[in-house]
Amino acid sequence: MLGPRVAAFEAAFAAYCGVGECVGVANGTDALEIALRALGCGPGDEVITVPNAGMYSTAAILAAGARPVLVDIEPGRMTMDPAGLALALRPATKAVIVTHLYGRLADLGSIANVLASRNIPVVEDCSQAHGAEFGGKKAGSFGAAGCFSFYPTKNLGSLGDAGAIVTHDRAIARSARELRQYGWEAKYHAARPGGRNSRLDEIQAAVLSLKLPRLDSWNAKRRAILGRLRQAHAGGRVLTPGLDDVAHLCVLRSRFRSALMAHLARDGIGSDIHYPIPDHRQPALRGVFASDLSLPQAEAAAAEVLSVPCFPELTAGEIDRICDSLARFALWASRQ
Ligand SMILES: *Cc1c(COP(=O)(O)O)cnc(C)c1O
């Protein structure tokens, strides 16, 4: 139900992100789809995104009726390569979804430069980057719209599914408000095509309002943990991440990934792969992308990435144990 708790959370989260408008929706994928529709994306339009972000943006582009176009990632931060974006622009390009992956902001400055002459809007996928900031601006406040998931495992998580769109633009916010509720301009008056039911629930909104004041301190803990884990894995000195990284996941890369996974499992430490299959290799999307499409950096990353536990509730002893296990593996790997 869209009641007072949803309105209160929307106001609090808009203020936190430094934007004028926040529209609560049912989940993060809906946020992306509704944002695209609010920008006028639909059949005949192309929307550019990356192949290594778990298919969320590709699924939303398809749900909006547009065509996803994939560009490769930068090998370092594993987010959209601005040079690849420049090559992918076409007259049909209607928007770009930039995913801030694993907690780290993408290179929005270079991406904005590539798009400067074309007036193509950027939709930020901030579902792994709640509170990440650069130059005093928060994730979600750089582009035309910022989309968030508040799934329980996110840096700001509710008790179930929830999401939001933030924007400076009142017209985009108004469209999104109509689209999340059947296209209603006023109750029972559906003026806007493409509407559906995607409401943020009152209970989820109440939980999110309680948790929001603690987000920054949780992010600081995550950052400190990420710094230590990376250092243990790399061996040398690694700088603690800056404010542009909220350490949603600690993603390591290893040529010996399956050995590392097995080593961690023997030490009783869980790990997971985010994400094992690039979008253009997903069986469900056969026919959406050219079968010979090659995006080498994303493919290399999919073969090497491994996420190890990184969340604010880890105890000092648990962090020590994970670091110790990573350091022992690093020693072994350095001798191969
Ligand atoms: C979790 C996530 C989503 C999807 O959010 P849902 O609430 O599960 O729909 C979208 N993008 C990214 C980058 C995510 O991590």
The ligand as an SDF file (V2000), in Angstrom:
LIG
                    3D

 15 15  0  0  0  0  0  0  0  0999 V2000
   20.0090   -6.8840   -6.8220 C   0  0  0  0  0  0  0  0  0  0  0  0
   20.2740   -6.1340   -8.0680 C   0  0  0  0  0  0  0  0  0  0  0  0
   19.2490   -5.7640   -8.9500 C   0  0  0  0  0  0  0  0  0  0  0  0
   17.8530   -6.3050   -8.8720 C   0  0  0  0  0  0  0  0  0  0  0  0
   17.1590   -6.0280   -7.7650 O   0  0  0  0  0  0  0  0  0  0  0  0
   15.8560   -6.8930   -7.4080 P   0  0  0  0  0  0  0  0  0  0  0  0
   15.3040   -6.1440   -6.2510 O   0  0  0  0  0  0  0  0  0  0  0  0
   16.3160   -8.2680   -7.0610 O   0  0  0  0  0  0  0  0  0  0  0  0
   14.9690   -6.8610   -8.5920 O   0  0  0  0  0  0  0  0  0  0  0  0
   19.5530   -4.9540  -10.0310 C   0  0  0  0  0  0  0  0  0  0  0  0
   20.8180   -4.5620  -10.2750 N   0  0  0  0  0  0  0  0  0  0  0  0
   21.8340   -4.9230   -9.4700 C   0  0  0  0  0  0  0  0  0  0  0  0
   23.2060   -4.4480   -9.8200 C   0  0  0  0  0  0  0  0  0  0  0  0
   21.5950   -5.7300   -8.3540 C   0  0  0  0  0  0  0  0  0  0  0  0
   22.6250   -6.0830   -7.5910 O   0  0  0  0  0  0  0  0  0  0  0  0
  1  2  1  0
  2  3  1  0
  2 14  2  0
  3  4  1  0
  3 10  2  0
  4  5  1  0
  5  6  1  0
  6  7  2  0
  6  8  1  0
  6  9  1  0
 10 11  1  0
 11 12  2  0
 12 13  1  0
 12 14  1  0
 14 15  1  0
M  END
$$$$
